[in-house]
Amino acid sequence: MIPVPAGEFVLRDEAAKRDRPVSLEAFAIAAHPVTRELYAAVAGEAPADGGAPRAPVSDVSWIDAVRFCNLLSRAEGSTPCYSGEPGPDGLGIACDWTASGYRLPTEAEWEYACRAGDPGVRYGELDDIAWHRGNSGGGAREVATRAPNAWGLHDTIGNVWEWCWDLYDPRVYGPYRVFRGGGWNDLPRGCRASCRRKSHPALRTDDLGFRVARTG
């Protein structure tokens, strides 16, 4: 886990052409996405996608990711952040932001950590920092094998998209949740710090995973 200092930045919504100033308290976030080997160790098995143990886990839904966070919290003796039954749309889950356990980052936390103070499109040259369509060879690659950002985070750009806690726009898309960062099959436009996508929280696909965060 990487400690991230409190700070302020502007969260950009490109689709809505809207900028939102955000202030964040200090938090911690994993240096890389959850791997297949960690997911299997905590949850009992990983999705049968044939990836390497150190590749990021994929084919996991937002609901799967929330459940994993609670399992990891209990395994380490921490208080789980999530409670309730998700239901088919995930809307039955509540988060205790003061709990000591693991959780998904908020969208603002994710982008703030990804940028690490860099206001640009991404924090380095794409081939240096990310596995994407042009260099991945057609699949997810082992984590932490591309250059990290200034705060020591790997793979925030490329390799797999990452689920965040937030609803995308409940007035328009109902229960759809945000995911960020681009994946191994994306063109450069999808591999940017500000790129947002969304889907139903039950979606599972081969270029979508997650990383964990903690409060404080």
MDTraj code that builds the backbone (N, CA, C; nanometers):
import mdtraj as md
import numpy as np

residues = "MET ILE PRO VAL PRO ALA GLY GLU PHE VAL LEU ARG ASP GLU ALA ALA LYS ARG ASP ARG PRO VAL SER LEU GLU ALA PHE ALA ILE ALA ALA HIS PRO VAL THR ARG GLU LEU TYR ALA ALA VAL ALA GLY GLU ALA PRO ALA ASP GLY GLY ALA PRO ARG ALA PRO VAL SER ASP VAL SER TRP ILE ASP ALA VAL ARG PHE CYS ASN LEU LEU SER ARG ALA GLU GLY SER THR PRO CYS TYR SER GLY GLU PRO GLY PRO ASP GLY LEU GLY ILE ALA CYS ASP TRP THR ALA SER GLY TYR ARG LEU PRO THR GLU ALA GLU TRP GLU TYR ALA CYS ARG ALA GLY ASP PRO GLY VAL ARG TYR GLY GLU LEU ASP ASP ILE ALA TRP HIS ARG GLY ASN SER GLY GLY GLY ALA ARG GLU VAL ALA THR ARG ALA PRO ASN ALA TRP GLY LEU HIS ASP THR ILE GLY ASN VAL TRP GLU TRP CYS TRP ASP LEU TYR ASP PRO ARG VAL TYR GLY PRO TYR ARG VAL PHE ARG GLY GLY GLY TRP ASN ASP LEU PRO ARG GLY CYS ARG ALA SER CYS ARG ARG LYS SER HIS PRO ALA LEU ARG THR ASP ASP LEU GLY PHE ARG VAL ALA ARG THR GLY".split()
xyz = np.array([
    [0.0843, -0.1197, 0.0000],
    [0.0000, 0.0000, 0.0000],
    [0.0882, 0.1251, 0.0000],
    [0.0486, 0.2227, -0.0770],
    [0.1217, 0.3476, -0.0911],
    [0.0447, 0.4578, -0.0192],
    [0.1071, 0.5284, 0.0760],
    [0.0381, 0.6415, 0.1388],
    [0.0267, 0.7581, 0.0420],
    [-0.0910, 0.8175, 0.0349],
    [-0.1175, 0.9302, -0.0550],
    [-0.1514, 1.0513, 0.0311],
    [-0.0826, 1.1629, 0.0130],
    [-0.1072, 1.2792, 0.0982],
    [-0.2398, 1.3472, 0.0662],
    [-0.2945, 1.4157, 0.1647],
    [-0.4134, 1.4981, 0.1413],
    [-0.3809, 1.6040, 0.0365],
    [-0.4831, 1.6490, -0.0339],
    [-0.4580, 1.7506, -0.1348],
    [-0.5830, 1.7898, -0.2095],
    [-0.5657, 1.8754, -0.3072],
    [-0.6750, 1.9245, -0.3908],
    [-0.6355, 1.9111, -0.5374],
    [-0.7338, 1.8844, -0.6218],
    [-0.7113, 1.8830, -0.7662],
    [-0.8457, 1.8998, -0.8348],
    [-0.8436, 1.9072, -0.9676],
    [-0.9658, 1.9253, -1.0454],
    [-0.9997, 1.7940, -1.1141],
    [-1.1155, 1.7380, -1.0807],
    [-1.1640, 1.6153, -1.1414],
    [-1.2388, 1.6516, -1.2698],
    [-1.1955, 1.5942, -1.3810],
    [-1.2515, 1.6307, -1.5106],
    [-1.3512, 1.5265, -1.5596],
    [-1.4679, 1.5729, -1.6018],
    [-1.5681, 1.4886, -1.6657],
    [-1.5740, 1.5303, -1.8115],
    [-1.5050, 1.4544, -1.8980],
    [-1.4941, 1.4949, -2.0376],
    [-1.6278, 1.4860, -2.1106],
    [-1.7083, 1.3841, -2.0785],
    [-1.8357, 1.3672, -2.1466],
    [-1.9296, 1.4844, -2.1183],
    [-1.9311, 1.5283, -1.9928],
    [-2.0194, 1.6391, -1.9539],
    [-1.9542, 1.7752, -1.9720],
    [-1.8248, 1.7766, -2.0112],
    [-1.7500, 1.9022, -2.0271],
    [-1.7548, 1.9835, -1.8974],
    [-1.7249, 1.9152, -1.7870],
    [-1.7383, 1.9793, -1.6567],
    [-1.6173, 1.9467, -1.5704],
    [-1.5659, 2.0483, -1.5012],
    [-1.4571, 2.0308, -1.4054],
    [-1.5112, 2.0499, -1.2645],
    [-1.4610, 1.9683, -1.1710],
    [-1.5094, 1.9758, -1.0332],
    [-1.3900, 1.9792, -0.9379],
    [-1.3682, 2.0908, -0.8664],
    [-1.2610, 2.0932, -0.7670],
    [-1.2894, 1.9923, -0.6548],
    [-1.1871, 1.9180, -0.6156],
    [-1.2024, 1.8143, -0.5143],
    [-1.0939, 1.8308, -0.4081],
    [-1.1329, 1.8182, -0.2810],
    [-1.0381, 1.8136, -0.1696],
    [-1.0420, 1.6737, -0.1101],
    [-0.9254, 1.6143, -0.0894],
    [-0.9173, 1.4777, -0.0398],
    [-0.8350, 1.4705, 0.0871],
    [-0.8814, 1.3881, 0.1814],
    [-0.8010, 1.3542, 0.2980],
    [-0.6961, 1.2505, 0.2585],
    [-0.5962, 1.2337, 0.3410],
    [-0.4938, 1.1331, 0.3145],
    [-0.5568, 0.9933, 0.3132],
    [-0.5044, 0.9080, 0.2280],
    [-0.5503, 0.7701, 0.2205],
    [-0.4341, 0.6838, 0.1726],
    [-0.4571, 0.5554, 0.1607],
    [-0.3558, 0.4642, 0.1077],
    [-0.4178, 0.3852, -0.0061],
    [-0.3371, 0.3517, -0.1046],
    [-0.3855, 0.2766, -0.2207],
    [-0.2785, 0.1768, -0.2632],
    [-0.3213, 0.0637, -0.3150],
    [-0.2268, -0.0403, -0.3536],
    [-0.1356, 0.0065, -0.4655],
    [-0.0129, -0.0397, -0.4643],
    [0.0848, -0.0004, -0.5658],
    [0.0501, -0.0546, -0.7035],
    [-0.0314, -0.1579, -0.7100],
    [-0.0711, -0.2162, -0.8384],
    [-0.2065, -0.2852, -0.8224],
    [-0.2720, -0.3224, -0.9308],
    [-0.4000, -0.3915, -0.9192],
    [-0.3868, -0.5251, -0.8466],
    [-0.4970, -0.5715, -0.7927],
    [-0.5009, -0.7034, -0.7295],
    [-0.4629, -0.8086, -0.8337],
    [-0.3715, -0.8968, -0.7970],
    [-0.3244, -1.0000, -0.8891],
    [-0.4112, -1.1254, -0.8783],
    [-0.3957, -1.2122, -0.9770],
    [-0.4670, -1.3396, -0.9743],
    [-0.4262, -1.4235, -0.8528],
    [-0.2975, -1.4224, -0.8182],
    [-0.2536, -1.5042, -0.7062],
    [-0.3078, -1.4523, -0.5737],
    [-0.3147, -1.3203, -0.5555],
    [-0.3714, -1.2664, -0.4326],
    [-0.5213, -1.2936, -0.4275],
    [-0.5887, -1.2746, -0.5391],
    [-0.7331, -1.2980, -0.5413],
    [-0.7635, -1.4433, -0.5049],
    [-0.6883, -1.5371, -0.5607],
    [-0.7102, -1.6786, -0.5312],
    [-0.6798, -1.7106, -0.3850],
    [-0.5740, -1.6511, -0.3301],
    [-0.5373, -1.6776, -0.1916],
    [-0.6446, -1.6297, -0.0949],
    [-0.7094, -1.5192, -0.1266],
    [-0.8085, -1.4606, -0.0367],
    [-0.9487, -1.5171, -0.0619],
    [-0.9860, -1.5287, -0.1890],
    [-1.1227, -1.5686, -0.2237],
    [-1.1385, -1.7186, -0.2469],
    [-1.0270, -1.7916, -0.2529],
    [-1.0338, -1.9360, -0.2727],
    [-1.0031, -1.9787, -0.4144],
    [-1.0343, -1.8968, -0.5117],
    [-1.0006, -1.9229, -0.6512],
    [-1.0101, -1.7937, -0.7289],
    [-0.9381, -1.7920, -0.8416],
    [-0.9453, -1.6783, -0.9327],
    [-1.0245, -1.7192, -1.0558],
    [-1.0812, -1.6241, -1.1282],
    [-1.1512, -1.6581, -1.2529],
    [-1.0604, -1.7374, -1.3460],
    [-1.1190, -1.8336, -1.4145],
    [-1.0409, -1.9260, -1.4973],
    [-1.0129, -1.8649, -1.6339],
    [-0.9316, -1.7587, -1.6350],
    [-0.9010, -1.6922, -1.7619],
    [-0.7632, -1.7286, -1.8154],
    [-0.6894, -1.8112, -1.7413],
    [-0.5612, -1.8580, -1.7902],
    [-0.4469, -1.7600, -1.7769],
    [-0.4661, -1.6480, -1.7076],
    [-0.3597, -1.5504, -1.6916],
    [-0.2520, -1.5966, -1.5949],
    [-0.1356, -1.5305, -1.5990],
    [-0.0254, -1.5618, -1.5090],
    [-0.0605, -1.5221, -1.3661],
    [-0.0012, -1.5872, -1.2661],
    [-0.0328, -1.5550, -1.1261],
    [-0.0127, -1.4079, -1.0915],
    [0.0893, -1.3449, -1.1500],
    [0.1174, -1.2050, -1.1176],
    [0.0492, -1.1073, -1.2133],
    [-0.0338, -1.1560, -1.3019],
    [-0.1146, -1.0672, -1.3853],
    [-0.2309, -1.0146, -1.3018],
    [-0.2842, -0.8988, -1.3361],
    [-0.3996, -0.8484, -1.2620],
    [-0.5205, -0.9386, -1.2835],
    [-0.5934, -0.9627, -1.1772],
    [-0.7161, -1.0407, -1.1912],
    [-0.8150, -0.9617, -1.2768],
    [-0.8887, -1.0319, -1.3599],
    [-0.9932, -0.9696, -1.4416],
    [-1.1138, -1.0622, -1.4415],
    [-1.2134, -1.0304, -1.5219],
    [-1.3386, -1.1061, -1.5184],
    [-1.3993, -1.1052, -1.3790],
    [-1.3831, -0.9922, -1.3091],
    [-1.4447, -0.9737, -1.1775],
    [-1.5395, -0.8545, -1.1847],
    [-1.6573, -0.8709, -1.1307],
    [-1.7559, -0.7640, -1.1281],
    [-1.7248, -0.6651, -1.0162],
    [-1.7943, -0.5537, -1.0175],
    [-1.7845, -0.4586, -0.9064],
    [-1.8284, -0.5261, -0.7772],
    [-1.9323, -0.6072, -0.7843],
    [-1.9809, -0.6790, -0.6666],
    [-1.8755, -0.7777, -0.6171],
    [-1.8082, -0.8488, -0.7087],
    [-1.6979, -0.9377, -0.6699],
    [-1.5878, -0.8603, -0.5985],
    [-1.5543, -0.7417, -0.6508],
    [-1.4465, -0.6620, -0.5934],
    [-1.4801, -0.6170, -0.4518],
    [-1.6044, -0.5761, -0.4288],
    [-1.6483, -0.5367, -0.2949],
    [-1.6383, -0.6542, -0.1978],
    [-1.6827, -0.7700, -0.2417],
    [-1.6746, -0.8889, -0.1558],
    [-1.5302, -0.9238, -0.1236],
    [-1.4415, -0.9124, -0.2237],
    [-1.2999, -0.9386, -0.1998],
    [-1.2439, -0.8443, -0.0942],
    [-1.2787, -0.7171, -0.1020],
    [-1.2286, -0.6206, -0.0039],
    [-1.2635, -0.6633, 0.1376],
    [-1.3865, -0.7079, 0.1592],
    [-1.4260, -0.7523, 0.2925],
    [-1.3525, -0.8791, 0.3332],
    [-1.3343, -0.9726, 0.2404],
    [-1.2600, -1.0944, 0.2713],
    [-1.1161, -1.0620, 0.3113],
    [-1.0517, -0.9721, 0.2381],
    [-0.9139, -0.9342, 0.2696],
    [-0.9075, -0.8626, 0.4041],
    [-1.0039, -0.7775, 0.4317],
    [-1.0076, -0.7081, 0.5609],
    [-1.0160, -0.8086, 0.6755],
    [-1.1066, -0.9039, 0.6651],
    [-1.1230, -1.0042, 0.7714],
    [-0.9986, -1.0907, 0.7845],
    [-0.9355, -1.1247, 0.6721],
    [-0.8155, -1.2078, 0.6758],
    [-0.7019, -1.1399, 0.7503],
    [-0.6997, -1.0067, 0.7481],
    [-0.5929, -0.9321, 0.8151],
    [-0.6367, -0.8761, 0.9504],
    [-0.7581, -0.9108, 0.9947],
    [-0.8050, -0.8665, 1.1248],
    [-0.8520, -0.7229, 1.1297],
    [-0.8864, -0.6670, 1.0152],
    [-0.9365, -0.5292, 1.0082],
    [-1.0892, -0.5292, 0.9998],
    [-1.1483, -0.4165, 1.0306],
    [-1.2933, -0.4021, 1.0236],
    [-1.3360, -0.3820, 0.8789],
    [-1.4231, -0.4679, 0.8256],
    [-1.4671, -0.4513, 0.6873],
    [-1.5368, -0.3173, 0.6655],
    [-1.5189, -0.2628, 0.5469],
    [-1.5818, -0.1352, 0.5130],
    [-1.7250, -0.1520, 0.4647],
    [-1.7551, -0.2669, 0.4034],
    [-1.8828, -0.2814, 0.3345],
    [-1.9803, -0.3662, 0.4145],
    [-2.1075, -0.3287, 0.4060],
    [-2.2149, -0.4036, 0.4705],
    [-2.3354, -0.4059, 0.3791],
    [-2.4277, -0.4979, 0.4074],
    [-2.5489, -0.5089, 0.3276],
    [-2.5366, -0.6142, 0.2199],
    [-2.6478, -0.6457, 0.1568],
    [-2.6516, -0.7394, 0.0453],
    [-2.6610, -0.6600, -0.0848],
    [-2.5777, -0.6919, -0.1833],
    [-2.5716, -0.6080, -0.3025],
    [-2.6984, -0.6081, -0.3859],
    [-2.7695, -0.7224, -0.3878],
    [-2.8813, -0.7326, -0.4799],
    [-2.8305, -0.7377, -0.6230],
    [-2.9175, -0.7482, -0.7206],
    [-2.8719, -0.7621, -0.8597],
    [-2.8011, -0.6395, -0.9149],
    [-2.8249, -0.5232, -0.8551],
    [-2.7657, -0.3985, -0.9046],
    [-2.6586, -0.3400, -0.8137],
    [-2.6242, -0.4067, -0.7057],
    [-2.5210, -0.3571, -0.6159],
    [-2.5623, -0.2428, -0.5265],
    [-2.6873, -0.2019, -0.5326],
    [-2.7293, -0.0813, -0.4612],
    [-2.7549, -0.1061, -0.3125],
    [-2.7533, -0.2325, -0.2712],
    [-2.7727, -0.2620, -0.1299],
    [-2.6470, -0.2529, -0.0460],
    [-2.5339, -0.2192, -0.1073],
    [-2.4057, -0.2106, -0.0360],
    [-2.3852, -0.0703, 0.0195],
    [-2.3481, -0.0639, 0.1480],
    [-2.3111, 0.0622, 0.2125],
    [-2.1641, 0.0563, 0.2516],
    [-2.0987, 0.1706, 0.2530],
    [-1.9568, 0.1778, 0.2891],
    [-1.9389, 0.2596, 0.4163],
    [-1.8662, 0.2034, 0.5127],
    [-1.8250, 0.2763, 0.6317],
    [-1.6860, 0.3332, 0.6045],
    [-1.6807, 0.4624, 0.5769],
    [-1.5548, 0.5249, 0.5360],
    [-1.4559, 0.5385, 0.6507],
    [-1.5003, 0.5147, 0.7729],
    [-1.4100, 0.5221, 0.8879],
    [-1.3509, 0.3863, 0.9247],
    [-1.3980, 0.2790, 0.8630],
    [-1.3505, 0.1449, 0.8972],
    [-1.2041, 0.1281, 0.8577],
    [-1.1376, 0.0351, 0.9252],
    [-0.9938, 0.0160, 0.9042],
    [-0.9601, -0.0758, 0.7870],
    [-1.0616, -0.1390, 0.7290],
    [-1.0363, -0.2390, 0.6261],
    [-1.0134, -0.1821, 0.4875],
    [-1.0151, -0.2733, 0.3921],
    [-0.9901, -0.2395, 0.2517],
    [-1.1216, -0.2046, 0.1821],
    [-1.1090, -0.1215, 0.0799],
    [-1.2248, -0.0787, 0.0003],
    [-1.1779, -0.0413, -0.1389],
    [-1.2718, -0.0173, -0.2274],
    [-1.2386, 0.0390, -0.3575],
    [-1.2095, 0.1887, -0.3428],
    [-1.1195, 0.2421, -0.4218],
    [-1.0999, 0.3875, -0.4182],
    [-1.2208, 0.4583, -0.4771],
    [-1.2456, 0.5791, -0.4308],
    [-1.3416, 0.6637, -0.5007],
    [-1.2807, 0.7054, -0.6346],
    [-1.3643, 0.7528, -0.7219],
    [-1.3134, 0.7996, -0.8505],
    [-1.2147, 0.9138, -0.8325],
    [-1.2442, 1.0043, -0.7413],
    [-1.1530, 1.1164, -0.7174],
    [-1.0201, 1.0674, -0.6606],
    [-1.0244, 0.9740, -0.5655],
    [-0.9004, 0.9176, -0.5113],
    [-0.8199, 0.8504, -0.6215],
    [-0.8897, 0.7762, -0.7061],
    [-0.8188, 0.7046, -0.8129],
    [-0.7439, 0.8027, -0.9032],
    [-0.8128, 0.9055, -0.9527],
    [-0.7469, 0.9971, -1.0458],
    [-0.6359, 1.0769, -0.9777],
    [-0.6582, 1.1186, -0.8549],
    [-0.5568, 1.1925, -0.7798],
    [-0.4311, 1.1075, -0.7647],
    [-0.4497, 0.9786, -0.7283],
    [-0.3353, 0.8894, -0.7120],
    [-0.2683, 0.8601, -0.8455],
    [-0.3477, 0.8431, -0.9502],
    [-0.2921, 0.8176, -1.0833],
    [-0.2045, 0.9335, -1.1293],
    [-0.2519, 1.0548, -1.1112],
    [-0.1783, 1.1720, -1.1587],
    [-0.0522, 1.1981, -1.0777],
    [-0.0567, 1.1724, -0.9476],
    [0.0587, 1.1978, -0.8603],
    [0.1148, 1.3377, -0.8822],
    [0.0247, 1.4340, -0.8951],
    [0.0663, 1.5724, -0.9126],
    [0.0914, 1.6147, -1.0554],
    [0.0785, 1.5242, -1.1516],
    [0.1041, 1.5560, -1.2915],
    [-0.0263, 1.5991, -1.3588],
    [-0.0339, 1.7192, -1.4150],
    [-0.1577, 1.7663, -1.4767],
    [-0.1763, 1.7197, -1.6203],
    [-0.0838, 1.6432, -1.6748],
    [-0.0886, 1.6060, -1.8154],
    [-0.1871, 1.4951, -1.8466],
    [-0.1878, 1.4547, -1.9723],
    [-0.2755, 1.3474, -2.0180],
    [-0.2449, 1.2167, -1.9458],
    [-0.1175, 1.1913, -1.9242],
    [-0.0724, 1.0752, -1.8466],
    [0.0634, 1.1109, -1.7887],
    [0.1122, 1.0310, -1.6949],
    [0.2304, 1.0701, -1.6191],
    [0.3630, 1.0311, -1.6836],
    [0.3598, 0.9858, -1.8074],
    [0.4827, 0.9510, -1.8781],
    [0.4516, 0.9080, -2.0193],
    [0.5540, 0.8652, -2.0928],
    [0.5334, 0.8126, -2.2269],
    [0.4572, 0.6811, -2.2191],
    [0.3577, 0.6654, -2.3065],
    [0.2653, 0.5528, -2.2946],
    [0.3366, 0.4177, -2.2932],
    [0.4299, 0.3948, -2.3852],
    [0.4980, 0.2652, -2.3894],
    [0.5807, 0.2380, -2.2643],
    [0.6256, 0.3428, -2.1991],
    [0.7075, 0.3267, -2.0790],
    [0.6246, 0.2901, -1.9557],
    [0.5011, 0.3386, -1.9495],
    [0.4236, 0.3255, -1.8255],
    [0.3085, 0.2277, -1.8345],
    [0.2729, 0.1799, -1.9561],
    [0.1467, 0.1077, -1.9703],
    [0.1575, -0.0091, -2.0680],
    [0.0798, -0.1143, -2.0388],
    [0.0496, -0.2188, -2.1353],
    [-0.0805, -0.1815, -2.2043],
    [-0.0752, -0.1660, -2.3367],
    [-0.1914, -0.1208, -2.4133],
    [-0.1950, -0.2002, -2.5431],
    [-0.2850, -0.1656, -2.6334],
    [-0.3026, -0.2455, -2.7547],
    [-0.1746, -0.2554, -2.8364],
    [-0.0949, -0.1514, -2.8344],
    [0.0247, -0.1497, -2.9174],
    [0.1408, -0.2325, -2.8658],
    [0.1386, -0.2737, -2.7389],
    [0.2552, -0.3468, -2.6863],
    [0.2215, -0.4650, -2.5956],
    [0.0938, -0.4911, -2.5704],
    [0.0572, -0.5932, -2.4717],
    [0.0641, -0.7351, -2.5249],
    [0.0631, -0.7513, -2.6579],
    [0.0613, -0.8856, -2.7135],
    [-0.0741, -0.9537, -2.7035],
    [-0.1783, -0.8770, -2.6755],
    [-0.3134, -0.9329, -2.6767],
    [-0.3627, -0.9885, -2.5452],
    [-0.3072, -0.9419, -2.4341],
    [-0.3545, -0.9889, -2.3041],
    [-0.2911, -0.9111, -2.1911],
    [-0.3440, -0.9316, -2.0701],
    [-0.2891, -0.8656, -1.9519],
    [-0.1488, -0.9179, -1.9237],
    [-0.0642, -0.8310, -1.8710],
    [0.0748, -0.8665, -1.8397],
    [0.0979, -0.8570, -1.6893],
    [0.2081, -0.9122, -1.6428],
    [0.2382, -0.9076, -1.5001],
    [0.2409, -0.7635, -1.4503],
    [0.1918, -0.7435, -1.3287],
    [0.1874, -0.6099, -1.2708],
    [0.3287, -0.5598, -1.2405],
    [0.3394, -0.4277, -1.2312],
    [0.4627, -0.3613, -1.1883],
    [0.5817, -0.3918, -1.2787],
    [0.5552, -0.4107, -1.4081],
    [0.6628, -0.4302, -1.5044],
    [0.6780, -0.3111, -1.5989],
    [0.5993, -0.2073, -1.5785],
    [0.6148, -0.0789, -1.6459],
    [0.6522, 0.0263, -1.5416],
    [0.7000, 0.1402, -1.5854],
    [0.7485, 0.2435, -1.4937],
    [0.6346, 0.2971, -1.4062],
    [0.6623, 0.3227, -1.2780],
    [0.5599, 0.3774, -1.1888],
    [0.5474, 0.5282, -1.2037],
    [0.4421, 0.5833, -1.1432],
    [0.4301, 0.7288, -1.1383],
    [0.5151, 0.7841, -1.0245],
    [0.5062, 0.9128, -1.0003],
    [0.5933, 0.9782, -0.9016],
    [0.5694, 0.9300, -0.7599],
    [0.4537, 0.8716, -0.7312],
    [0.4232, 0.8221, -0.5968],
    [0.4421, 0.6713, -0.5843],
    [0.4939, 0.6076, -0.6894],
    [0.5244, 0.4652, -0.6816],
    [0.4122, 0.3722, -0.7217],
    [0.3090, 0.4236, -0.7896],
    [0.1987, 0.3398, -0.8347],
    [0.2257, 0.2899, -0.9766],
    [0.2036, 0.1598, -0.9973],
    [0.2180, 0.0975, -1.1276],
    [0.0807, 0.0682, -1.1888],
    [0.0756, 0.0697, -1.3215],
    [-0.0402, 0.0178, -1.3964],
    [-0.1696, 0.0948, -1.3731],
    [-0.1630, 0.2167, -1.3252],
    [-0.2870, 0.2940, -1.3213],
    [-0.3327, 0.3265, -1.4630],
    [-0.2376, 0.3362, -1.5541],
    [-0.2689, 0.3488, -1.6961],
    [-0.2405, 0.2145, -1.7616],
    [-0.3386, 0.1598, -1.8339],
    [-0.3196, 0.0358, -1.9066],
    [-0.3269, -0.0894, -1.8210],
    [-0.3037, -0.2024, -1.8829],
    [-0.3100, -0.3386, -1.8296],
    [-0.4553, -0.3805, -1.8067],
    [-0.5215, -0.3327, -1.7025],
    [-0.6659, -0.3525, -1.6897],
    [-0.7309, -0.2234, -1.6414],
    [-0.8549, -0.2016, -1.6844],
    [-0.9359, -0.0965, -1.6240],
    [-0.9589, -0.1320, -1.4783],
    [-0.9939, -0.0320, -1.3959],
    [-1.0097, -0.0550, -1.2522],
    [-1.1422, 0.0014, -1.2023],
    [-1.2196, -0.0862, -1.1379],
    [-1.3446, -0.0432, -1.0758],
    [-1.3185, 0.0619, -0.9681],
    [-1.4048, 0.1611, -0.9602],
    [-1.4085, 0.2573, -0.8499],
    [-1.5416, 0.2431, -0.7761],
    [-1.5529, 0.3036, -0.6611],
    [-1.6737, 0.2963, -0.5813],
    [-1.7921, 0.3655, -0.6482],
    [-1.7704, 0.4743, -0.7176],
    [-1.8753, 0.5697, -0.7524],
    [-1.9758, 0.5201, -0.8549],
    [-2.0996, 0.5645, -0.8376],
    [-2.1984, 0.5578, -0.9439],
    [-2.1589, 0.6578, -1.0528],
    [-2.1788, 0.6202, -1.1801],
    [-2.1374, 0.7067, -1.2909],
    [-2.2276, 0.8294, -1.3024],
    [-2.3549, 0.8085, -1.3165],
    [-2.4548, 0.9156, -1.3207],
    [-2.5901, 0.8495, -1.2963],
    [-2.6307, 0.8383, -1.1702],
    [-2.7519, 0.7604, -1.1389],
    [-2.8784, 0.8135, -1.2031],
    [-2.8832, 0.9413, -1.2353],
    [-3.0035, 0.9961, -1.2996],
    [-3.0212, 0.9425, -1.4412],
    [-2.9105, 0.9099, -1.5057],
    [-2.9152, 0.8642, -1.6447],
    [-2.8889, 0.7143, -1.6554],
    [-2.7894, 0.6651, -1.5794],
    [-2.7439, 0.5272, -1.5946],
    [-2.7777, 0.4371, -1.4763],
    [-2.8561, 0.4845, -1.3820],
    [-2.8982, 0.4014, -1.2707],
    [-2.7809, 0.3474, -1.1907],
    [-2.7667, 0.2120, -1.1795],
    [-2.6647, 0.1543, -1.0918],
    [-2.5258, 0.1430, -1.1521],
    [-2.5046, 0.1925, -1.2738],
    [-2.3745, 0.1756, -1.3384],
    [-2.2634, 0.2407, -1.2559],
    [-2.1518, 0.1682, -1.2429],
    [-2.0349, 0.2149, -1.1669],
    [-1.9217, 0.2563, -1.2603],
    [-1.8359, 0.3407, -1.2075],
    [-1.7227, 0.3953, -1.2828],
    [-1.6069, 0.2964, -1.2854],
    [-1.5373, 0.2889, -1.3989],
    [-1.4032, 0.2291, -1.3990],
    [-1.3095, 0.3183, -1.4783],
    [-1.1804, 0.3096, -1.4425],
    [-1.0829, 0.4075, -1.4903],
    [-0.9543, 0.3393, -1.5369],
    [-0.8758, 0.4119, -1.6209],
    [-0.7359, 0.3803, -1.6435],
    [-0.6955, 0.3166, -1.7744],
    [-0.7895, 0.2587, -1.8491],
    [-0.7508, 0.1926, -1.9728],
    [-0.7012, 0.0511, -1.9501],
    [-0.7005, -0.0294, -2.0562],
    [-0.6609, -0.1693, -2.0451],
    [-0.5686, -0.2131, -2.1564],
    [-0.5351, -0.3412, -2.1547],
    [-0.4365, -0.3970, -2.2472],
    [-0.4821, -0.3921, -2.3932],
    [-0.6116, -0.3764, -2.4185],
    [-0.6608, -0.3740, -2.5555],
    [-0.7003, -0.2341, -2.6012],
    [-0.6645, -0.1313, -2.5257],
    [-0.7084, 0.0039, -2.5585],
    [-0.6069, 0.0808, -2.6403],
    [-0.6606, 0.1667, -2.7265],
    [-0.5802, 0.2636, -2.7989],
    [-0.5400, 0.3777, -2.7045],
    [-0.4443, 0.4614, -2.7434],
    [-0.3972, 0.5673, -2.6538],
    [-0.5078, 0.6546, -2.5958],
    [-0.6139, 0.6794, -2.6725],
    [-0.7201, 0.7656, -2.6207],
    [-0.7836, 0.7098, -2.4935],
    [-0.7901, 0.5781, -2.4808],
    [-0.8469, 0.5183, -2.3609],
    [-0.7508, 0.5114, -2.2439],
    [-0.6236, 0.5360, -2.2693],
    [-0.5208, 0.5234, -2.1654],
    [-0.4764, 0.6621, -2.1180],
    [-0.5703, 0.7330, -2.0568],
    [-0.5438, 0.8668, -2.0062],
    [-0.5957, 0.8796, -1.8645],
    [-0.5342, 0.9672, -1.7872],
    [-0.5723, 0.9828, -1.6467],
    [-0.7164, 1.0283, -1.6297],
    [-0.7706, 1.0991, -1.7281],
    [-0.9045, 1.1552, -1.7151],
    [-1.0129, 1.0726, -1.7841],
    [-0.9766, 0.9616, -1.8475],
    [-1.0740, 0.8835, -1.9232],
    [-1.1662, 0.8062, -1.8285],
    [-1.2981, 0.8227, -1.8478],
    [-1.3984, 0.7573, -1.7613],
    [-1.4829, 0.6620, -1.8456],
    [-1.5099, 0.5453, -1.7887],
    [-1.6073, 0.4550, -1.8486],
    [-1.6962, 0.3990, -1.7382],
    [-1.8002, 0.3268, -1.7800],
    [-1.8969, 0.2792, -1.6818],
    [-1.9624, 0.1520, -1.7329],
    [-2.0154, 0.0739, -1.6364],
    [-2.0975, -0.0399, -1.6735],
    [-2.1747, -0.0882, -1.5512],
    [-2.2617, -0.1843, -1.5764],
    [-2.3407, -0.2446, -1.4691],
    [-2.2474, -0.3132, -1.3705],
    [-2.2749, -0.3061, -1.2412],
    [-2.1839, -0.3631, -1.1405],
    [-2.1710, -0.5150, -1.1460],
    [-2.2545, -0.5823, -1.2244],
    [-2.2399, -0.7266, -1.2410],
    [-2.1534, -0.7639, -1.3615],
    [-2.1066, -0.6646, -1.4385],
    [-2.0252, -0.6934, -1.5561],
    [-1.8956, -0.7632, -1.5183],
    [-1.8605, -0.8651, -1.5977],
    [-1.7284, -0.9277, -1.5897],
    [-1.6712, -0.9321, -1.7305],
    [-1.5489, -0.8835, -1.7460],
    [-1.4845, -0.8864, -1.8771],
    [-1.3334, -0.8980, -1.8593],
    [-1.2639, -0.9332, -1.9690],
    [-1.1240, -0.9745, -1.9565],
    [-1.0235, -0.8608, -1.9481],
    [-1.0691, -0.7355, -1.9476],
    [-0.9739, -0.6247, -1.9309],
    [-1.0163, -0.5305, -1.8188],
    [-1.0878, -0.5844, -1.7202],
    [-1.1390, -0.5029, -1.6099],
    [-1.1108, -0.5707, -1.4767],
    [-1.0337, -0.5018, -1.3907],
    [-1.0002, -0.5518, -1.2581],
    [-1.0196, -0.4422, -1.1550],
    [-0.9328, -0.4372, -1.0544],
    [-0.9452, -0.3358, -0.9496],
    [-0.8204, -0.3346, -0.8644],
    [-0.8050, -0.2265, -0.7869],
    [-0.7031, -0.2208, -0.6812],
    [-0.7725, -0.1725, -0.5552],
    [-0.7091, -0.1969, -0.4414],
    [-0.7727, -0.1648, -0.3131],
    [-0.7145, -0.0383, -0.2538],
    [-0.7935, 0.0213, -0.1663],
    [-0.7533, 0.1424, -0.0945],
    [-0.7909, 0.1268, 0.0528],
    [-0.7407, 0.2185, 0.1353],
    [-0.7771, 0.2232, 0.2777],
    [-0.7862, 0.3704, 0.3197],
    [-0.8718, 0.3962, 0.4136],
    [-0.8871, 0.5314, 0.4662],
    [-0.7734, 0.5632, 0.5627],
    [-0.7243, 0.6846, 0.5574],
    [-0.6250, 0.7315, 0.6545],
    [-0.4855, 0.6828, 0.6254],
])
top = md.Topology()
chain = top.add_chain()
for i, resn in enumerate(residues, 1):
    res = top.add_residue(resn, chain, resSeq=i)
    for name in ("N", "CA", "C"):
        top.add_atom(name, md.element.get_by_symbol(name[0]), res)
traj = md.Trajectory(xyz[None], top)
